[in-house]
Amino acid sequence: MTKLSNKSVVKAYFEAFSRGDMEKVLETFHPQCLIVSVKEGSRKNGQLHGSYQTRSEAKEFLKNISDLFITKSFEVESIMSGENEVVYANGTFTHEVKATGKLFYSTWVQRCIIEEGMIKEYRFYEDSAAYEQAAI
């Protein structure tokens, strides 16, 4: 089996996500991963923003996304390798918030640390104030 470059690991994550192949998305996460969506810390059940630990909670993270939003567009503008196993990506998205029917548009930045050919740490930053406006 050929080892993927760090950048290719993140690219594979986005490709699987865009196909809706959540099993493949989960396989890109390290079993002991850390996911931080916008802010670190605990979150209420069904709340998207906060921390998730382990691949089983990564599954919950993906479910929360699909439960909250209908994705209208998701664009990856760039994926860049950094130092020390870090990969950065950025782009834009538009989601319809299911609870309100309002559109939520944001630019986003993602920072991943790759270990053993998988995403060990995943941090996603978006315009959380725009989300709050669309959610009310």
N, C-alpha and C positions, 0 to 999 in steps of 0.2 A: 504494500500500500504506500502510495506517495504521500509525503507530508506536505500539507498545504502551507503556503506562506501565511503570515499573520493577516495580511491584507485580504488574502483569498478566503480565510475563515469568515471574516466579516462580510465579504461579498456573498459567500454561500448563504449566510444568515438572511441577507436582504433578498436574495433570489428565492429561497424557500418561502419567506414571508410573503413575497409578491404572488407566488403560486398558491398561497393558502395552505401549504404543506406544514402544518404545525408540528407534526412528528419530526420532520427534518429540522425545523427551527429549534426544537427542544434538543436535538442531537448536537447542535452547535454550542450549547451551553455545557460547561464543565459540571460534573455532578455536585461539586461544592461551590457553585458560583454565587456571586453577590450581584444583585440587580438593584440599582437605585433609580427610581423614576422621579425625577425633578427634585425630590428632597429625601434626605436620609431619615430613617425613623419608622416607627410603627404606623400602621394604617388600619382603618376599620375594614371589616369584611366588605368586599366589593369595591373598595376605594382603590383607585389606580396609583396615585402618587404615594411614594414611600419606599421602603426597602423590602426585598425578597431575598431569601437565602435558600440555596440548594436548587437542584433541577426540578424537584416537585413543586416548589413555590414559583419557579419560572413558568410552569404550566398554569398556575393561578394568575400570574402576571398577564400571560397571553389571553386567558379567558376574560380577565377584567377589561382588556382592550376591546375584545369583540362584543362584550356585553354592553359597553358604554358608547361605542362609536360605529358608524357606518363610514368607512373610508371612501372619500370621493376622489382623492388624489394623494399620492405619496411619492415624492421625488427625491432621489439620492443625487446630490450634485457632485460630491467628491468623497473618496475614501483615501486616506493618507496614512502611511506607516510613520510612526514616531519612534522614539528611542525606548529601550527597555520593554519590548513586547507590547507597546501601546499602539493602537490604531484609532484614528479619528475619522468620523464621517459627519457630513452635514447635508441639509436639504430643506425641503418645505413639505407641508401636508395641509390638506383640508379634510376635516372629519365632520360628519353630521352627528351631533349629540342626540342619541336616541331618546332621552328623557324629554328634550325640549324641541327637537326638530331644527335647532339653530346650528349654523355652521361655525366651526372652530378652525381658524387658519393660524398656522404658526411656522416660523422657521425653527429648525431644530439642530442640535449638535449631539453627537454620541461619542463617548470615549470608552474603548474596550481594552482590557488587558488580556492577552492570549497566553494560555498555558496548556501544554500537552495537546496543541492543535484544536483547542476549544476556548470559548469565551469564559474566562474565569471571573472577570469583573466587567460589568456593563452599567454605564451611567448615561442616562438620557435626559437632555435638557430641552425644554420647550417654553413657550410663552404661557405660563400658568395663569396669569391674569386674564388672558384672552379665553382660556378654558373656563374660568370662573364666570365670565360674562356670558358665554354660550350655554352654561349649565343652569342659568337662572331664568 
